[in-house]
Amino acid sequence: MYSQPLSSRGSDRTARIWLHALIVVCLCLRPVALCGDAAHPMMPNLGQGGCQSTEDGYRLGAELATVSHTREVPSALARYSRVRVVRTAIVQGFAQLGSDLLVDFDLMMTIPLLGPFFLAATQLSMPWILRFLYTPEF
């Protein structure tokens, strides 16, 4: 698809953003699919890297089990991508948010109205977030 190496298209940060955007949009391209940390690297604070990789493997196996001819492989991989990309993007967002909260919590609490509001919103939403994170979706 691209003839020049990723690193020669701009700065290293730009290259990482470009690659991340490509992965979030689609976990597969023709007969190749990404799964696990290659598709959606996680911050380590929620322990979701291995969980999402396991869900990827299960979904990929389920989609490929429906294939009866090699010409059906790309459509099976596309179904895998459509099912997994939304959930993994949400979990990635939660993991990043959790990491940011751990790092910037003291700073956040110094903001007059926003700090206490954000803390209350986090506490109220936590049961839903935890239920979402720790209920596998195959």
C-alpha atoms as a printed R data frame, in Angstrom:
    type eleno elety resid chain resno       x       y      z
1   ATOM     1    CA   MET     A     1   0.000   0.000  0.000
2   ATOM     2    CA   TYR     A     2   2.794   2.455  0.908
3   ATOM     3    CA   SER     A     3   6.192   2.322 -0.724
4   ATOM     4    CA   GLN     A     4   8.145   4.444  1.724
5   ATOM     5    CA   PRO     A     5   8.893   3.351  5.299
6   ATOM     6    CA   LEU     A     6   6.641   4.723  8.024
7   ATOM     7    CA   SER     A     7   9.529   6.518  9.733
8   ATOM     8    CA   SER     A     8  10.332   8.595  6.617
9   ATOM     9    CA   ARG     A     9   6.837  10.156  6.440
10  ATOM    10    CA   GLY     A    10   7.424  12.666  9.212
11  ATOM    11    CA   SER     A    11   8.363  12.810 12.834
12  ATOM    12    CA   ASP     A    12   8.272   9.704 15.021
13  ATOM    13    CA   ARG     A    13   5.248  11.088 16.907
14  ATOM    14    CA   THR     A    14   3.371  11.719 13.647
15  ATOM    15    CA   ALA     A    15   4.173   8.185 12.519
16  ATOM    16    CA   ARG     A    16   2.814   6.690 15.769
17  ATOM    17    CA   ILE     A    17  -0.389   8.748 15.516
18  ATOM    18    CA   TRP     A    18  -0.841   7.717 11.872
19  ATOM    19    CA   LEU     A    19  -0.297   4.045 12.695
20  ATOM    20    CA   HIS     A    20  -2.647   4.202 15.711
21  ATOM    21    CA   ALA     A    21  -5.382   5.827 13.598
22  ATOM    22    CA   LEU     A    22  -4.994   3.127 10.946
23  ATOM    23    CA   ILE     A    23  -5.308   0.360 13.522
24  ATOM    24    CA   VAL     A    24  -8.335   1.868 15.249
25  ATOM    25    CA   VAL     A    25 -10.224   2.180 11.962
26  ATOM    26    CA   CYS     A    26  -9.586  -1.387 10.802
27  ATOM    27    CA   LEU     A    27  -8.011  -4.434 12.418
28  ATOM    28    CA   CYS     A    28  -7.700  -6.202  9.076
29  ATOM    29    CA   LEU     A    29  -6.634  -5.481  5.522
30  ATOM    30    CA   ARG     A    30  -7.453  -8.152  2.942
31  ATOM    31    CA   PRO     A    31  -6.265 -11.556  4.230
32  ATOM    32    CA   VAL     A    32  -4.247 -10.140  7.151
33  ATOM    33    CA   ALA     A    33  -5.645  -9.364 10.608
34  ATOM    34    CA   LEU     A    34  -4.085  -7.855 13.700
35  ATOM    35    CA   CYS     A    35  -5.011  -8.954 17.182
36  ATOM    36    CA   GLY     A    36  -3.817  -8.467 20.741
37  ATOM    37    CA   ASP     A    37  -1.292  -5.754 21.535
38  ATOM    38    CA   ALA     A    38  -0.421  -5.383 17.850
39  ATOM    39    CA   ALA     A    39  -3.964  -4.130 17.222
40  ATOM    40    CA   HIS     A    40  -4.709  -2.289 20.445
41  ATOM    41    CA   PRO     A    41  -1.867  -1.712 22.916
42  ATOM    42    CA   MET     A    42  -3.200  -0.990 26.409
43  ATOM    43    CA   MET     A    43  -1.937   1.011 29.332
44  ATOM    44    CA   PRO     A    44  -1.142  -1.544 32.056
45  ATOM    45    CA   ASN     A    45  -3.237  -0.096 34.888
46  ATOM    46    CA   LEU     A    46  -6.507  -1.953 34.073
47  ATOM    47    CA   GLY     A    47  -4.969  -5.332 33.258
48  ATOM    48    CA   GLN     A    48  -6.869  -5.456 29.965
49  ATOM    49    CA   GLY     A    49  -4.079  -6.290 27.489
50  ATOM    50    CA   GLY     A    50  -4.330 -10.046 27.960
51  ATOM    51    CA   CYS     A    51  -8.109  -9.940 28.374
52  ATOM    52    CA   GLN     A    52  -8.661  -8.161 25.074
53  ATOM    53    CA   SER     A    53  -6.161 -10.460 23.342
54  ATOM    54    CA   THR     A    54  -8.097 -13.489 24.566
55  ATOM    55    CA   GLU     A    55 -11.358 -11.996 23.316
56  ATOM    56    CA   ASP     A    56  -9.666 -11.265 19.963
57  ATOM    57    CA   GLY     A    57  -8.517 -14.858 19.651
58  ATOM    58    CA   TYR     A    58 -11.945 -16.231 20.478
59  ATOM    59    CA   ARG     A    59 -13.708 -13.913 18.012
60  ATOM    60    CA   LEU     A    60 -11.136 -14.576 15.287
61  ATOM    61    CA   GLY     A    61 -11.561 -18.331 15.744
62  ATOM    62    CA   ALA     A    62 -15.349 -18.033 15.684
63  ATOM    63    CA   GLU     A    63 -15.301 -16.002 12.462
64  ATOM    64    CA   LEU     A    64 -12.783 -18.272 10.731
65  ATOM    65    CA   ALA     A    65 -14.813 -21.356 11.755
66  ATOM    66    CA   THR     A    66 -17.561 -20.165  9.392
67  ATOM    67    CA   VAL     A    67 -15.201 -20.196  6.388
68  ATOM    68    CA   SER     A    68 -15.733 -23.047  3.943
69  ATOM    69    CA   HIS     A    69 -13.530 -21.692  1.108
70  ATOM    70    CA   THR     A    70 -10.446 -19.480  1.068
71  ATOM    71    CA   ARG     A    71 -12.303 -16.752 -0.850
72  ATOM    72    CA   GLU     A    72 -14.431 -16.221  2.302
73  ATOM    73    CA   VAL     A    73 -11.439 -15.410  4.516
74  ATOM    74    CA   PRO     A    74 -11.372 -11.623  3.822
75  ATOM    75    CA   SER     A    75 -15.075 -11.254  4.685
76  ATOM    76    CA   ALA     A    76 -14.608 -13.293  7.897
77  ATOM    77    CA   LEU     A    77 -11.690 -11.052  8.888
78  ATOM    78    CA   ALA     A    78 -13.761  -7.958  8.112
79  ATOM    79    CA   ARG     A    79 -16.535  -9.246 10.439
80  ATOM    80    CA   TYR     A    80 -13.914  -9.852 13.141
81  ATOM    81    CA   SER     A    81 -12.675  -6.275 12.724
82  ATOM    82    CA   ARG     A    82 -16.159  -4.731 12.848
83  ATOM    83    CA   VAL     A    83 -17.049  -6.615 16.024
84  ATOM    84    CA   ARG     A    84 -13.807  -6.002 17.899
85  ATOM    85    CA   VAL     A    85 -12.764  -2.464 16.950
86  ATOM    86    CA   VAL     A    86 -15.483  -0.656 18.927
87  ATOM    87    CA   ARG     A    87 -15.025  -2.576 22.189
88  ATOM    88    CA   THR     A    88 -11.235  -2.450 22.110
89  ATOM    89    CA   ALA     A    89 -11.260   1.289 21.351
90  ATOM    90    CA   ILE     A    90 -13.539   1.912 24.353
91  ATOM    91    CA   VAL     A    91 -11.372  -0.230 26.649
92  ATOM    92    CA   GLN     A    92  -8.248   1.534 25.344
93  ATOM    93    CA   GLY     A    93  -9.866   4.873 26.150
94  ATOM    94    CA   PHE     A    94 -10.730   3.749 29.689
95  ATOM    95    CA   ALA     A    95  -7.176   2.477 30.207
96  ATOM    96    CA   GLN     A    96  -5.703   5.768 28.993
97  ATOM    97    CA   LEU     A    97  -8.108   7.756 31.163
98  ATOM    98    CA   GLY     A    98  -7.228   5.642 34.188
99  ATOM    99    CA   SER     A    99  -3.540   6.164 33.552
100 ATOM   100    CA   ASP     A   100  -4.019   9.921 33.169
101 ATOM   101    CA   LEU     A   101  -6.035  10.037 36.397
102 ATOM   102    CA   LEU     A   102  -3.311   8.223 38.312
103 ATOM   103    CA   VAL     A   103  -0.670  10.645 37.073
104 ATOM   104    CA   ASP     A   104  -2.655  13.905 37.286
105 ATOM   105    CA   PHE     A   105  -5.091  13.261 40.165
106 ATOM   106    CA   ASP     A   106  -3.567  15.805 42.570
107 ATOM   107    CA   LEU     A   107  -3.423  18.441 39.848
108 ATOM   108    CA   MET     A   108  -7.039  17.735 38.810
109 ATOM   109    CA   MET     A   109  -8.297  18.203 42.389
110 ATOM   110    CA   THR     A   110  -6.825  21.729 42.550
111 ATOM   111    CA   ILE     A   111  -9.215  22.978 39.822
112 ATOM   112    CA   PRO     A   112 -12.084  24.600 41.794
113 ATOM   113    CA   LEU     A   113 -15.340  23.207 40.357
114 ATOM   114    CA   LEU     A   114 -14.034  20.768 37.801
115 ATOM   115    CA   GLY     A   115 -11.973  18.648 40.216
116 ATOM   116    CA   PRO     A   116 -14.771  17.687 42.624
117 ATOM   117    CA   PHE     A   117 -17.235  17.231 39.720
118 ATOM   118    CA   PHE     A   118 -14.838  14.926 37.901
119 ATOM   119    CA   LEU     A   119 -14.197  12.910 41.066
120 ATOM   120    CA   ALA     A   120 -17.944  12.461 41.700
121 ATOM   121    CA   ALA     A   121 -18.590  11.513 38.057
122 ATOM   122    CA   THR     A   122 -15.789   8.950 38.195
123 ATOM   123    CA   GLN     A   123 -17.112   7.409 41.415
124 ATOM   124    CA   LEU     A   124 -20.685   7.221 40.098
125 ATOM   125    CA   SER     A   125 -19.699   5.682 36.768
126 ATOM   126    CA   MET     A   126 -17.202   3.175 38.174
127 ATOM   127    CA   PRO     A   127 -19.656   0.250 38.649
128 ATOM   128    CA   TRP     A   128 -20.747   0.545 34.998
129 ATOM   129    CA   ILE     A   129 -17.170   0.881 33.753
130 ATOM   130    CA   LEU     A   130 -15.986  -2.143 35.739
131 ATOM   131    CA   ARG     A   131 -18.948  -4.230 34.568
132 ATOM   132    CA   PHE     A   132 -18.141  -3.282 30.956
133 ATOM   133    CA   LEU     A   133 -14.436  -4.029 31.328
134 ATOM   134    CA   TYR     A   134 -14.734  -7.350 33.084
135 ATOM   135    CA   THR     A   135 -17.654  -8.868 31.185
136 ATOM   136    CA   PRO     A   136 -16.175 -10.596 28.142
137 ATOM   137    CA   GLU     A   137 -17.890  -9.856 24.864
138 ATOM   138    CA   PHE     A   138 -17.313 -12.558 22.326
